[in-house]
Amino acid sequence: MFIVEWSRTRVVFGAGTIERLGTELDALGLARCLLVTTPRRDATIASVLAELGDRLAGVCDIAAMHVPSDRVQRALAEVDRIRPDVLIAVGGGSAVGLAKAIARERSLPIVAVPTTYAGSEMTSIWGITAGDTKTTGRDPAVAPRLVIYDPVLTLWLPPHTSAASGMNAMAHAVEAMYAPDASPMAAAVAEDAIRTLARALPSVLATPRDLDARTLALRGAHAAAMALELAPMGLHHKLCHVLGGFGLPHAETHAALLPYVVAFNAPAAPEAMARIAGALGTNDAASGLRALNDTLGLTMSLGTLGLKQSDAERAAGAVAAATFPNPRAATPDAVRQLLVDAW
């Protein structure tokens, strides 16, 4: 049995497609835009601002990793002051995440312009962090109405950040491969994403300004994001969300944990693991992911990323107490040992 539900999202993909932003907004009847992004000014933002022209009603550049609740409140105050009719989220998961948090409260449509490989732009998944607790959920109302993928806008993404973000996308696809009740469509798009990202990311790291490599990586990230929307999240994503509450960097945590979670789940999902390994071009899924991390320079432990040993116990308890689908039972002892191994 499987169930498929997909929010209506228009996707425009290709080099130079940011130049279509104004036309696309006009077609949707959206004229008063609030730009939502992180605190920076670079060529990416400049190109978006140029396309918005007099449609720009304001800029909310306070997006931050894990979507802190205080930033959401500040953004809502700005929305109430400016009264836009659309949110233009430019950046990665932080910018799109803040736009989603706003949309949940103010029922505004989102136009996403991703400049990383995070994948949030194709999902109805939202998340907000308060204190050391990150809360996530799904709501069709936060799925972006329009996504413009322009690989030219990713050329400024630093190599290390590109690699980590790409492994974030890889995690979406990998977990979809063995998700319970996932549809054949989810598995197919996930397998394509794994194969595409495994090919593209080393090229992006070697030649960051190669537009063909960037285009391929963004295509893989788009496919991985579709897989994330079409399949339930399991142990890997729950671990990353819990650890995000402790302040660990999101993308790097995905990369560091993924081989360990795959090795843990491997005995309970042999067919999926064989397909993952095949897409990676290796004989073993976990080993293939470790090797890819090595190639990308992402062999960081959770301790290196900032997890304290004293927090590992609390994190394990929080994960084990949660409810989520996973091919293998995530008992407190099992989760604790996984975190010890990854530390």
LOPA-595132 format. One record per residue (C-alpha): residue number from 1; x, y, z. Coordinates in Angstrom, 2 decimals, decimal comma, padded with zeros to 5 digits, m for minus. Layout:
// LOPA-595132
[NUM [X Y Z]]
...
This chain:
// LOPA-595132
[1 [000,00 000,00 000,00]]
[2 [001,10 003,57 m000,65]]
[3 [m000,51 007,01 m000,73]]
[4 [000,70 009,91 m002,89]]
[5 [m000,25 013,53 m002,24]]
[6 [001,43 016,42 m004,00]]
[7 [000,97 020,13 m003,54]]
[8 [000,63 022,17 m006,70]]
[9 [004,01 023,82 m007,28]]
[10 [005,20 025,34 m010,54]]
[11 [008,90 024,67 m011,25]]
[12 [011,05 026,68 m013,66]]
[13 [014,52 025,15 m014,06]]
[14 [017,52 026,27 m016,08]]
[15 [020,43 028,69 m016,36]]
[16 [019,21 032,28 m016,55]]
[17 [015,66 031,50 m015,43]]
[18 [015,83 034,16 m012,70]]
[19 [015,10 036,56 m015,56]]
[20 [011,61 035,03 m015,71]]
[21 [010,81 035,99 m012,11]]
[22 [008,87 039,14 m012,98]]
[23 [006,89 037,43 m015,73]]
[24 [006,03 034,53 m013,44]]
[25 [004,88 036,88 m010,68]]
[26 [002,70 038,80 m013,12]]
[27 [001,11 035,55 m014,32]]
[28 [000,22 034,70 m010,73]]
[29 [m001,13 038,20 m010,07]]
[30 [001,42 038,84 m007,32]]
[31 [002,73 042,39 m007,19]]
[32 [003,80 043,34 m003,66]]
[33 [006,83 041,26 m002,64]]
[34 [008,70 040,80 000,62]]
[35 [012,16 039,35 000,07]]
[36 [013,08 036,82 002,78]]
[37 [016,76 035,90 003,04]]
[38 [019,76 035,62 005,34]]
[39 [021,78 038,67 006,51]]
[40 [023,95 039,20 003,44]]
[41 [024,20 041,21 000,25]]
[42 [025,80 039,45 m002,70]]
[43 [025,45 038,96 m006,41]]
[44 [022,63 036,46 m005,89]]
[45 [020,45 038,92 m004,01]]
[46 [021,33 041,70 m006,41]]
[47 [020,11 039,72 m009,41]]
[48 [016,81 038,94 m007,70]]
[49 [016,33 042,58 m006,66]]
[50 [016,93 043,65 m010,26]]
[51 [014,18 041,35 m011,49]]
[52 [011,70 042,42 m008,81]]
[53 [012,01 046,13 m009,59]]
[54 [009,16 048,16 m008,15]]
[55 [007,40 044,98 m007,01]]
[56 [009,75 044,96 m004,00]]
[57 [007,91 046,16 m000,91]]
[58 [010,60 045,29 001,62]]
[59 [013,47 043,04 002,67]]
[60 [013,47 040,71 005,68]]
[61 [017,08 039,54 005,94]]
[62 [016,99 037,87 009,36]]
[63 [016,70 034,20 008,35]]
[64 [018,92 031,88 010,39]]
[65 [019,68 028,17 010,61]]
[66 [016,96 026,02 012,22]]
[67 [014,44 028,92 012,08]]
[68 [014,66 030,33 015,64]]
[69 [011,25 031,26 017,04]]
[70 [012,35 034,79 017,93]]
[71 [013,29 035,43 014,30]]
[72 [009,83 034,22 013,26]]
[73 [008,20 036,75 015,57]]
[74 [010,36 039,57 014,21]]
[75 [009,51 038,53 010,65]]
[76 [005,79 038,45 011,40]]
[77 [006,00 041,98 012,75]]
[78 [007,67 043,06 009,51]]
[79 [004,97 041,32 007,45]]
[80 [002,24 043,09 009,40]]
[81 [003,97 046,41 008,79]]
[82 [004,62 045,94 005,06]]
[83 [001,53 043,83 004,16]]
[84 [002,98 042,01 001,13]]
[85 [000,95 039,63 m001,02]]
[86 [003,85 037,20 m001,62]]
[87 [007,06 036,09 000,07]]
[88 [010,16 035,71 m002,13]]
[89 [012,51 033,31 m000,33]]
[90 [016,06 033,50 m001,68]]
[91 [018,76 031,23 m000,31]]
[92 [018,77 027,79 001,31]]
[93 [016,80 026,05 004,01]]
[94 [017,08 028,98 006,41]]
[95 [015,40 031,46 004,07]]
[96 [012,76 029,05 002,82]]
[97 [012,17 027,84 006,36]]
[98 [011,52 031,35 007,65]]
[99 [009,15 032,01 004,74]]
[100 [007,25 028,83 005,61]]
[101 [006,97 029,85 009,25]]
[102 [005,52 033,19 008,13]]
[103 [003,14 031,49 005,69]]
[104 [001,75 029,25 008,43]]
[105 [000,70 032,32 010,40]]
[106 [m000,27 034,76 007,64]]
[107 [m001,48 032,56 004,74]]
[108 [000,87 034,13 002,20]]
[109 [002,10 032,35 m000,97]]
[110 [005,81 031,63 m001,28]]
[111 [008,04 031,94 m004,32]]
[112 [011,31 030,10 m003,67]]
[113 [014,62 030,84 m005,38]]
[114 [017,00 028,20 m003,96]]
[115 [020,73 028,92 m004,03]]
[116 [021,78 025,74 m002,17]]
[117 [020,83 022,06 m002,40]]
[118 [018,75 021,93 000,80]]
[119 [015,48 020,89 m000,84]]
[120 [013,00 022,72 001,40]]
[121 [011,59 024,52 m001,62]]
[122 [009,77 021,39 m002,90]]
[123 [008,18 020,28 000,37]]
[124 [005,33 021,04 002,73]]
[125 [007,66 020,44 005,70]]
[126 [008,21 023,26 008,18]]
[127 [010,40 023,54 011,28]]
[128 [010,88 026,05 014,11]]
[129 [013,39 025,95 016,97]]
[130 [012,65 027,24 020,46]]
[131 [015,40 026,81 023,04]]
[132 [017,03 023,44 022,35]]
[133 [013,90 021,90 020,81]]
[134 [013,19 021,84 017,10]]
[135 [009,58 021,17 016,14]]
[136 [008,69 020,03 012,62]]
[137 [005,53 019,16 010,75]]
[138 [003,81 019,09 007,37]]
[139 [001,28 021,60 006,12]]
[140 [000,23 021,99 002,46]]
[141 [m000,19 025,72 003,08]]
[142 [003,59 026,24 003,34]]
[143 [004,55 024,50 000,09]]
[144 [005,92 027,17 m002,29]]
[145 [003,64 028,15 m005,15]]
[146 [006,55 028,71 m007,53]]
[147 [010,19 027,53 m007,50]]
[148 [012,81 029,03 m009,80]]
[149 [015,96 026,92 m010,05]]
[150 [018,71 028,93 m011,69]]
[151 [022,08 027,13 m011,36]]
[152 [023,87 030,41 m012,12]]
[153 [022,81 031,58 m008,65]]
[154 [024,68 028,65 m007,05]]
[155 [028,05 029,60 m008,53]]
[156 [028,80 031,77 m005,48]]
[157 [028,16 028,94 m003,01]]
[158 [031,54 028,03 m001,41]]
[159 [032,85 024,51 m002,21]]
[160 [032,62 023,16 001,36]]
[161 [029,10 024,54 001,81]]
[162 [028,13 023,09 m001,56]]
[163 [029,40 019,65 m000,58]]
[164 [027,61 019,65 002,79]]
[165 [024,40 020,95 001,27]]
[166 [024,62 018,28 m001,40]]
[167 [024,89 015,56 001,23]]
[168 [021,84 017,06 002,93]]
[169 [020,01 016,44 m000,35]]
[170 [021,54 012,96 m000,53]]
[171 [020,05 012,16 002,89]]
[172 [016,57 013,07 001,65]]
[173 [016,90 010,62 m001,21]]
[174 [018,54 007,82 000,77]]
[175 [015,92 007,81 003,51]]
[176 [013,11 007,83 000,94]]
[177 [014,51 004,60 m000,54]]
[178 [013,63 002,53 002,54]]
[179 [010,73 004,58 003,94]]
[180 [007,71 002,43 004,84]]
[181 [004,77 002,79 002,42]]
[182 [006,78 004,99 000,05]]
[183 [005,38 005,01 m003,46]]
[184 [007,23 003,63 m006,52]]
[185 [007,48 007,25 m007,70]]
[186 [009,28 008,23 m004,50]]
[187 [011,77 005,38 m004,84]]
[188 [012,39 006,11 m008,52]]
[189 [013,04 009,82 m008,05]]
[190 [015,17 009,09 m004,97]]
[191 [017,35 006,62 m006,86]]
[192 [017,83 009,14 m009,66]]
[193 [018,78 011,80 m007,10]]
[194 [021,40 009,56 m005,45]]
[195 [022,97 008,69 m008,79]]
[196 [022,97 012,31 m009,98]]
[197 [024,36 013,80 m006,75]]
[198 [027,09 011,15 m006,47]]
[199 [028,25 012,17 m009,93]]
[200 [027,81 015,92 m009,57]]
[201 [029,15 016,78 m006,11]]
[202 [032,79 015,74 m006,66]]
[203 [032,78 017,81 m009,85]]
[204 [031,35 020,84 m008,02]]
[205 [034,07 020,51 m005,37]]
[206 [036,81 020,18 m008,00]]
[207 [035,57 023,02 m010,24]]
[208 [033,14 025,22 m008,29]]
[209 [032,55 027,60 m011,22]]
[210 [031,61 024,82 m013,66]]
[211 [028,03 025,64 m014,62]]
[212 [027,37 022,16 m016,02]]
[213 [028,39 020,57 m012,71]]
[214 [026,27 023,06 m010,78]]
[215 [023,29 022,39 m013,04]]
[216 [023,61 018,64 m012,53]]
[217 [023,89 019,06 m008,75]]
[218 [020,82 021,29 m008,65]]
[219 [018,87 018,78 m010,74]]
[220 [019,84 016,06 m008,26]]
[221 [018,83 018,25 m005,34]]
[222 [015,45 018,94 m006,96]]
[223 [014,86 015,21 m007,35]]
[224 [015,92 014,57 m003,75]]
[225 [013,53 017,27 m002,55]]
[226 [010,67 015,61 m004,43]]
[227 [011,56 012,31 m002,76]]
[228 [011,52 014,02 000,63]]
[229 [007,99 015,30 000,01]]
[230 [006,75 011,93 m001,26]]
[231 [008,08 009,77 001,60]]
[232 [007,88 009,91 005,39]]
[233 [011,01 010,87 007,35]]
[234 [012,64 008,27 009,58]]
[235 [015,48 007,91 012,06]]
[236 [018,04 009,93 010,13]]
[237 [015,93 013,08 009,83]]
[238 [014,67 012,77 013,39]]
[239 [018,25 012,63 014,63]]
[240 [019,23 015,67 012,58]]
[241 [016,23 017,66 013,79]]
[242 [016,91 016,82 017,44]]
[243 [020,61 017,63 017,10]]
[244 [019,68 020,89 015,39]]
[245 [018,09 021,91 018,66]]
[246 [021,54 021,61 020,25]]
[247 [022,94 024,04 017,69]]
[248 [024,71 021,62 015,33]]
[249 [025,01 022,84 011,71]]
[250 [022,23 021,25 009,69]]
[251 [023,89 020,19 006,45]]
[252 [027,15 018,96 008,03]]
[253 [025,16 016,94 010,56]]
[254 [023,29 015,22 007,74]]
[255 [026,59 014,32 006,10]]
[256 [028,24 013,06 009,27]]
[257 [025,29 010,92 010,41]]
[258 [024,12 009,42 007,13]]
[259 [026,62 006,52 006,83]]
[260 [025,97 005,48 010,44]]
[261 [022,18 005,50 010,09]]
[262 [022,37 003,60 006,80]]
[263 [024,61 000,97 008,39]]
[264 [022,15 000,67 011,29]]
[265 [019,16 000,21 008,98]]
[266 [020,90 m002,01 006,42]]
[267 [019,93 m005,42 007,93]]
[268 [016,25 m004,44 007,89]]
[269 [016,14 m003,06 004,32]]
[270 [018,45 m005,16 002,10]]
[271 [016,68 m004,45 m001,22]]
[272 [016,71 m000,70 m000,71]]
[273 [020,35 m000,80 000,36]]
[274 [021,27 m002,68 m002,80]]
[275 [019,59 m000,01 m004,91]]
[276 [021,33 002,77 m002,97]]
[277 [024,71 001,06 m003,41]]
[278 [024,05 000,62 m007,13]]
[279 [023,16 004,30 m007,53]]
[280 [026,38 005,23 m005,69]]
[281 [028,40 002,88 m007,89]]
[282 [029,59 000,76 m004,99]]
[283 [028,92 m002,62 m003,38]]
[284 [027,77 m001,35 000,01]]
[285 [025,54 001,64 000,72]]
[286 [027,10 002,77 004,01]]
[287 [030,66 002,35 002,73]]
[288 [029,78 004,21 m000,45]]
[289 [028,43 007,16 001,52]]
[290 [031,54 007,23 003,73]]
[291 [033,72 007,22 000,63]]
[292 [031,73 010,09 m000,88]]
[293 [032,11 012,07 002,35]]
[294 [035,85 011,43 002,19]]
[295 [036,00 012,67 m001,40]]
[296 [034,08 015,79 m000,43]]
[297 [036,18 016,45 002,69]]
[298 [033,20 015,92 005,00]]
[299 [034,63 013,29 007,35]]
[300 [033,58 015,23 010,44]]
[301 [032,34 013,62 013,65]]
[302 [029,44 014,92 015,71]]
[303 [031,96 015,95 018,36]]
[304 [033,82 018,02 015,80]]
[305 [030,53 019,63 014,83]]
[306 [029,91 020,71 018,42]]
[307 [027,92 017,94 020,12]]
[308 [028,88 017,56 023,76]]
[309 [029,05 014,05 025,15]]
[310 [026,74 015,17 027,94]]
[311 [024,13 016,18 025,34]]
[312 [024,33 012,89 023,44]]
[313 [022,38 011,11 026,17]]
[314 [019,61 013,71 026,09]]
[315 [019,50 013,61 022,30]]
[316 [019,22 009,82 022,28]]
[317 [016,34 009,97 024,75]]
[318 [014,49 012,59 022,73]]
[319 [014,85 010,59 019,51]]
[320 [013,85 007,28 021,07]]
[321 [010,78 008,88 022,67]]
[322 [009,51 010,23 019,34]]
[323 [007,25 008,42 016,90]]
[324 [008,49 008,00 013,34]]
[325 [008,60 005,23 010,72]]
[326 [011,88 003,36 010,34]]
[327 [012,74 m000,11 009,01]]
[328 [014,54 m001,01 012,25]]
[329 [013,39 m000,25 015,80]]
[330 [015,24 002,77 017,20]]
[331 [015,48 001,80 020,88]]
[332 [017,14 004,17 023,38]]
[333 [020,20 001,90 023,61]]
[334 [020,48 001,61 019,84]]
[335 [020,23 005,37 019,28]]
[336 [022,70 006,04 022,08]]
[337 [025,22 003,63 020,53]]
[338 [024,74 005,19 017,09]]
[339 [025,52 008,63 018,49]]
[340 [028,55 007,26 020,37]]
[341 [029,85 005,71 017,14]]
[342 [029,30 008,97 015,25]]
[343 [030,75 011,18 017,98]]
